[in-house]
């Protein structure tokens, strides 16, 4: 999980918020429990990066992956209204290292994010990351 800690935390939160269970798990999902499960399922590569196809298979879900340029106008709002919580790839402070955060809602025209690096554990505005999204991932339950 070396390079996937924030992403794993976002995935755990998204699973909880969308009420999606992890197969063969009776416990409440935490990042640690999810990490243990994903490790057992071989979801991480040798460098600790999540492999998306393996993640889909391990969780029994579809992961929708898009570049920011593929997003249509209003798509993030639509996802939120449908109960999906997008994980977005941003830059810390808009110019720093790349980082994953979870969009949890919006208020007054601004998206709110759960940032695993935020020690205060409160939602932060997307503007903290320069209002720039580089990629989007979200979980969709498999159809049939």
Secondary structure by P-SEA (a helix, b strand, c coil): ccccaaaaaaaaaaaaaaccccccccccccaaaaaaaaaaaccccccccccaaaaaaaacbbbbbbcccccccaaaaaaaaacccccccccccccccccccccccccccbbbbbccccccccccccccccccccbbbbbbcccc
